[in-house]
Amino acid sequence: MARPETVDEGQHMVEFAEFERSGWARRSRTYDDGFGAMTAGLHGRLLAEAGVGPGVRLLEVGCGTGRLASAAVGLGAEVVATDAVPEMVAEAGRLLPEVVRAELPGLPFEANGFDCSVGAFVINHVPDPVAAVRDLARVTVPGGAVVLSCWDALTANRAQGVFFDAVAEAGAARPAGLPDNAPFTPYATPEAFAGLLRTGGLTGVEVHRVGWTHRVAPDRWWRAVLTGTVLTSSLIEGQDEPTVRRIRERYDALTARWAESDGTVAMPVAALVAVGRSTG
Ligand SMILES: C[S@@+](CC[C@H](N)C(=O)[O-])C[C@H]1O[C@@H](n2cnc3c(N)ncnc32)[C@H](O)[C@@H]1O
């Protein structure tokens, strides 16, 4: 981890990392079927940006249940899939022959060992984003791509934004004990995300806005978010029953605008995809 500038900042990083690890451990068995099916909508684009193909040595960080790594294996890549949480490593092990427990920052790999590295919706969960990018730059060969995604603003990424709006419309207070802010929050715009990659030592940085539609029954999506996210679900989990009912009513009203004739809703999803090149 990079040296924190203050004792408070260091303490926040340690507490945030623990909040994330324990949260993802609880989600490991339920992530794939719901939320993981949605994030997979971006995996093809991330693999293409990284230049993944036959014989390419790919490092994946925060692999979750292993969908992206498995797709990369299907493209003929030599993949090392990693995740910080043993429970997720075990889940990914159902799809992949070998998964390594490794945390970002602090990757247990030598310099320049990979042709490219990818992290799908992971940088927004790490305690120290600058140190995380430096670590990826270190393990990727000079000229190799480092590809990272995060969520776009909640006003564009409606599949998640609708939960925050429902909580606000229900007048629900933020449950006590949640971290105030993820360390990544200041970087969650195209300009700041690009700046993060440059500060982390990457060159030729580009950030793209990418949108897609996730079609899912609204009840199924409600359960997917409650059982497949850490922070968003904590906003609802910590509420009493009448409040959860009010939030759910607002959620149903808000999602009705995307209703399709087959009973699903066509949810707009929006992400940022950042690509930079390692200088070794
Ligand atoms: C939102 S999930 C994304 C999973 C997968 N990449 C996907 O696209 O669906 C975030 C993943 O990052 C992992 N994670 C959280 N903090 C991490 C860290 N500091 N280093 C590596 N992985 C981390 C979690 O265990 C979880 O599997």
The ligand as a MOL file (V3000), in Angstrom:
LIG
                    3D

  0  0  0     0  0            999 V3000
M  V30 BEGIN CTAB
M  V30 COUNTS 27 29 0 0 0
M  V30 BEGIN ATOM
M  V30 1 C -17.8950 -6.1630 -8.1120 0
M  V30 2 S -16.9750 -7.6430 -7.8890 0 CHG=1
M  V30 3 C -16.3690 -7.8320 -9.5680 0
M  V30 4 C -16.1290 -9.2620 -9.9160 0
M  V30 5 C -15.8210 -9.5230 -11.4040 0
M  V30 6 N -14.5850 -8.8800 -11.7930 0
M  V30 7 C -16.9460 -9.0870 -12.2920 0
M  V30 8 O -16.6970 -8.3830 -13.2860 0
M  V30 9 O -18.0950 -9.4810 -12.0480 0 CHG=-1
M  V30 10 C -15.5090 -7.0890 -7.0510 0
M  V30 11 C -14.5170 -8.1950 -6.7820 0
M  V30 12 O -13.2950 -7.6000 -6.3290 0
M  V30 13 C -12.7940 -8.3330 -5.2250 0
M  V30 14 N -11.9900 -7.4120 -4.4340 0
M  V30 15 C -12.4110 -6.4960 -3.5240 0
M  V30 16 N -11.3640 -5.8150 -3.0410 0
M  V30 17 C -10.2550 -6.2870 -3.6690 0
M  V30 18 C -8.8640 -5.9760 -3.5970 0
M  V30 19 N -8.3940 -5.0200 -2.7990 0
M  V30 20 N -8.0060 -6.6700 -4.3880 0
M  V30 21 C -8.4660 -7.6530 -5.2190 0
M  V30 22 N -9.7670 -7.9980 -5.3060 0
M  V30 23 C -10.6560 -7.3120 -4.5500 0
M  V30 24 C -14.0210 -8.8790 -4.5300 0
M  V30 25 O -13.7370 -10.0000 -3.7290 0
M  V30 26 C -14.9440 -9.1970 -5.7070 0
M  V30 27 O -14.7450 -10.4980 -6.1600 0
M  V30 END ATOM
M  V30 BEGIN BOND
M  V30 1 1 1 2
M  V30 2 1 2 3
M  V30 3 1 2 10
M  V30 4 1 3 4
M  V30 5 1 4 5
M  V30 6 1 5 6
M  V30 7 1 5 7
M  V30 8 2 7 8
M  V30 9 1 7 9
M  V30 10 1 10 11
M  V30 11 1 11 12
M  V30 12 1 11 26
M  V30 13 1 12 13
M  V30 14 1 13 14
M  V30 15 1 13 24
M  V30 16 1 14 15
M  V30 17 1 14 23
M  V30 18 2 15 16
M  V30 19 1 16 17
M  V30 20 1 17 18
M  V30 21 2 17 23
M  V30 22 1 18 19
M  V30 23 2 18 20
M  V30 24 1 20 21
M  V30 25 2 21 22
M  V30 26 1 22 23
M  V30 27 1 24 25
M  V30 28 1 24 26
M  V30 29 1 26 27
M  V30 END BOND
M  V30 END CTAB
M  END
